[in-house]
Amino acid sequence: MSHLPPILLVDDNADDRELLSLLLHGAFGEVGIEEAVDAAGLARAISSGRFGAVLTEHELPWIKSGDLLRLIHDLRPECPVLIVTGRPIERVAAEIVHLAPDGLIPKTASGLVALPRALRAALLAARRRSEDAGAAPAARRLLDALPAGVILVSAQGTIEDANPALARLLGFASAADCVQRPFDALFAAAGAGEAFLARLTEAESLGPEPASLRRTDGAVIAAELTLWRAPGEPAARQGMIVSRSSERAADSTAAERTAAPARSPAGLEEMAYVVSHDLRQPITQVVRFLDLLAEEPAATTGKGSGEEGGNAAGPLLAQARASASRLEEMVEAILRLARIEGSDEGFARVDLEALVARVAARLEPERAAADGRIDRATLPVVRGDEAQLELLFQNLLDNALKFRGAEPPRIRIDATEEECFWHLRVQDNGAGIAARDQDRIFALFQRLHTAHEAPGTGIGLALCRRVVARHGGRIWVESRPGEGATFHFTLARPAEAGADVARGPLR
């Protein structure tokens, strides 16, 4: 089965056509190739339209490559055109660069070896151009900025699109290198990808489920895969792939627990820009329009003002307003996350005793209402970002008070000094967390309770994880349902801060 669209090969030299065909078959397997060796053959091929990309010689006796570029762009603007030439590439580029060819391939050993990669890049660029014509480019910028791998798989099982995070995960140089490959080729075991796709034919979505993927260097990595049917393309599938290898490896030794996951500040800044400028404004407008609609009697009930609940439109309008507000909260949450990871401010001395005291005072109403108690042992002075560390303790203590069991909440905070880091614990006697959920709770927007059971955005522990990672550590949880939970996290301990310890009880 071919994983490449049919190629129109325009060249009057039989040897060159044979060489290019061999290269395409070697890189992509079975490829449909239609050859045009003269003007009549080109006319027939263009009329049939049975091609998804054009590969043409620059110098032909019956048509100039520039004229062919114009013709293809006029008739098939979404179709990429690559030019093969034996002339110096700089001269050819100077002649036709204004016509925007999708690739220039020199007839050299290195140039021809790079042909498959250039063709993949051209097909991906053409798909992006088509998307930009019919959808908001903001959505594409957000997908490209996401730290999780995103993928689009065609009905034939071919990877049609991917984002940079997926390329990094699998060891490819760019997102373009991922495309036009069989989805099954990503997996360590042959047939595993096809099995995932087959199961999705009977369901709207699949996962998250564990999967073993093979990187380009041959290494096998543990990942988590989620797939769903692509909107507007019933036979295509979209998906998200997140690595789990670093988490599992980090559990093996204390030193590995202090290793922070890789981050891309530039990508996070881009994500923050997209969210704040391209998504926030339309969401705010939707909320405002819904408010205006609620104030308009004829739009809701056909009766007097204040009778929103008087007919069936009332509950639907209320639900729409609640959903829009929820989306607004999620946008704000993503912004907070991006600001944490994108921050490059320097660290300073932070007294965790004083910091926890401030957090406890802020949570005093919740503690008193639950008849709870917050105790702590000796806590150190560390080097870090004080505002982010305060956010870390705020989320952990708030969760301990919120997700309590039958007994009043009892929370204890302590710290031990280890070889190269501080090991801190926040222990509670609450509802506990099942083993299957103990990794998932640290993911973005993952919740174990409905919004009705416990309000929130589902980003609190994801923020905690990012804060700890930025401080050179790692966070994890030990828990059993009904037996409370202990959240562990480590903070790097620079030598100059190692002896700084503050003391005193907290009630």
BELSUL-V767516 format. One record per pair of residues at least 6 apart in sequence whose ideal C-beta (glycine too) atoms are under 7 Angstrom apart, sorted by the first residue. I is the first residue (numbers start at 1). J is the second residue. If there is no record, write none. Layout:
i,j
I,J
I,J
This chain:
i,j
1,30
1,156
2,28
2,29
2,30
2,31
2,32
3,28
3,29
3,158
3,180
3,181
3,182
4,28
4,31
4,180
5,52
5,53
6,32
6,34
6,50
6,51
6,52
7,24
7,31
7,33
7,51
7,53
7,55
8,34
8,36
8,45
8,51
8,54
9,17
9,20
9,21
9,33
9,34
9,35
9,55
10,36
10,42
10,54
10,56
10,57
10,68
11,17
11,56
11,57
12,37
12,38
12,60
12,61
13,57
16,57
17,35
20,55
21,33
23,112
23,115
24,31
24,33
25,31
27,116
28,116
28,180
34,45
34,50
34,51
36,42
36,45
38,62
39,62
39,63
45,51
46,75
52,79
53,79
53,80
53,119
53,122
53,123
54,72
54,79
54,81
55,82
55,84
56,65
56,68
56,81
56,83
56,84
57,84
58,65
58,83
58,84
58,85
58,87
58,92
65,83
65,96
66,95
66,96
66,99
69,81
69,96
69,99
69,101
70,99
72,79
72,81
78,126
78,129
78,130
79,126
80,102
80,122
80,123
80,125
80,126
81,101
81,102
82,101
82,102
82,103
82,105
82,118
82,119
82,122
83,92
83,101
83,104
83,105
84,105
84,107
85,92
85,104
85,106
85,107
86,107
89,104
89,106
92,104
93,104
102,122
102,125
102,126
103,118
103,122
105,111
105,112
105,115
105,118
117,177
120,176
120,177
120,179
120,180
121,176
123,179
123,180
124,161
124,175
124,176
124,179
127,160
127,161
128,140
131,140
138,274
138,278
138,279
141,270
141,274
142,271
142,274
143,150
143,163
144,163
144,164
145,267
145,270
145,271
145,274
146,163
146,165
146,271
147,165
148,165
148,240
148,242
149,163
149,165
149,166
149,169
149,240
149,241
149,242
150,162
150,163
150,166
150,240
151,159
151,162
151,166
151,239
151,241
152,160
152,161
152,230
152,236
152,238
153,159
153,160
153,183
153,197
153,236
153,237
153,239
154,160
154,236
155,235
155,236
157,182
157,183
157,184
157,194
157,197
158,180
158,182
159,178
159,179
159,180
159,181
159,183
160,179
161,179
162,175
162,178
162,179
163,175
164,175
166,175
166,178
166,241
167,174
167,175
167,177
167,178
169,241
169,243
170,178
170,186
170,213
170,215
170,216
171,215
171,216
171,217
172,178
172,216
183,193
183,197
184,190
184,191
184,192
184,193
184,194
186,193
186,213
187,193
187,211
187,212
187,213
187,214
188,212
188,213
188,214
188,220
189,212
192,211
196,206
196,225
196,227
197,237
199,206
200,206
200,227
200,237
204,228
204,229
205,227
205,228
206,227
207,225
207,226
207,227
208,224
208,225
208,226
209,225
210,222
210,224
211,223
211,225
212,220
212,222
213,221
213,223
214,220
215,221
221,243
221,245
222,244
222,245
222,248
223,241
223,242
223,243
223,244
224,242
224,244
225,239
225,241
226,239
226,240
227,237
227,239
228,237
228,238
229,237
230,236
230,237
230,238
246,261
247,439
249,256
250,256
250,257
250,259
250,474
254,418
257,474
257,490
258,420
258,421
258,472
258,473
258,474
258,490
258,492
259,474
260,469
260,470
260,472
261,469
263,341
265,342
265,344
268,338
268,341
268,342
269,342
271,338
272,335
272,338
272,339
272,342
275,331
275,334
275,335
275,338
276,335
279,331
280,331
283,324
283,327
283,328
283,331
286,324
287,324
287,325
287,328
290,317
290,320
290,321
290,324
293,299
293,300
293,317
294,300
294,308
294,317
297,303
297,304
297,305
297,307
300,308
300,313
300,314
300,317
301,307
301,308
301,310
301,311
301,313
301,314
303,310
308,314
308,317
329,457
330,445
330,457
333,457
333,459
336,463
337,444
337,459
337,462
337,463
337,466
340,388
340,463
340,466
340,467
340,470
341,466
341,470
343,385
345,385
347,383
347,384
347,385
348,383
348,386
349,381
349,383
349,497
350,381
350,382
350,384
350,386
350,389
351,381
351,502
352,379
352,380
352,381
352,382
353,379
353,502
353,504
355,386
355,389
355,390
355,393
356,376
356,379
356,393
356,413
356,506
357,506
358,390
359,390
359,393
359,394
359,397
360,374
360,506
363,397
363,398
363,401
366,401
367,374
367,401
370,401
370,404
370,408
370,409
371,408
372,401
372,408
372,409
372,410
372,411
373,410
373,411
374,397
374,411
374,506
375,412
375,506
376,412
376,413
376,414
376,506
377,414
378,415
378,501
378,503
379,413
379,415
379,502
380,415
380,422
380,500
380,501
381,497
381,500
381,501
381,502
382,422
382,491
382,497
383,494
383,497
384,471
384,491
388,467
388,470
389,467
391,463
391,467
392,464
392,467
392,468
395,460
395,461
395,463
395,464
396,426
396,464
396,487
397,411
397,426
399,460
400,409
400,411
400,426
400,428
400,430
401,409
402,454
403,430
403,431
403,454
404,430
404,431
405,429
405,430
405,431
405,482
407,429
409,428
409,429
409,430
410,428
410,429
411,426
411,427
411,428
412,427
413,426
414,425
415,422
415,423
415,424
416,423
417,493
420,493
421,473
421,490
421,491
421,492
421,493
422,490
422,491
422,493
423,488
423,490
424,489
424,491
425,486
425,487
425,488
426,487
427,484
427,486
428,484
428,485
429,484
430,484
430,485
431,482
432,479
432,480
432,481
432,482
432,483
432,484
432,485
433,441
433,477
433,479
433,485
434,481
437,448
438,477
438,479
440,446
441,448
441,461
442,461
442,462
442,465
442,475
443,462
444,459
444,462
445,458
445,459
446,458
447,458
464,475
465,475
468,474
468,475
468,489
471,491
471,492
472,491
472,492
473,489
473,490
473,491
473,492
474,489
474,490
475,487
475,488
475,489
476,488
477,485
477,486
477,487
478,486
478,488
479,485
479,486
